[in-house]
């Protein structure tokens, strides 16, 4: 009967949590790029200062 070490040695080195974190990072990047596209499309006259403020707030909300 195994003590569990043998089974753990067979698992891949990448843990599930690392994959989940990577997926979340990818989705944050996609959401940020989508926000940039929406700002360019629907609010072309927005000032760069206001755009930066909106992006920063959005980025904070994603975390």
N, C-alpha and C positions, 0 to 999 in steps of 0.2 A: 504494500500500500504506500502510495506516495505522500510525502509531507506537503506537497503544493509547490515546492521550488521547481520541480521538473516541469510542471504545467506553465509556470510563469516564464521559464526559459524559452518556451516555444512561441510565446507571443511576440509580435513584431515590436521593434524598438519604439515606434511612434505610438504614443498612447492616444486613447480616444479623446481625452480632454484637449490635447494639442490640436487634433483635427477640428474639434469644435471651435477652438479659439481662432484657427486659421479661417474657418468658414465665416465666423462672425466678422473678422477683419475684412474679408472680401465683400461681404454684404454692406459693411459701413462705407467702403470705398465706392461701391455701386450707388448707394444712397446719396453720397456726397456729390458724385458726378451727375446724378439725376437732378439734384438741387441746383447745381450750376447751370444745367441745361434749361431748367424751368425759369431761373432768374434771367437768363439771356433771352429766352423766347417771350416771356410774358411781361418782363420788367426791363426793357432795354435802356430806359432812361434813368435807372437807379444809379445813385452815386457810388463810387468805389468804396467810400467809407461805410455807407449803409450796407452794401453787399458784403463787405468783410465782417461787419457786425452780425448780419444774418447767418453767414456761414459759420462763424464762431459759436453762436448760440445753438445752431443745428448740430454742430459737431459735439458740443457739450451734452445735448439731449440724447445723442446716440450712445453715449458711454454709460 
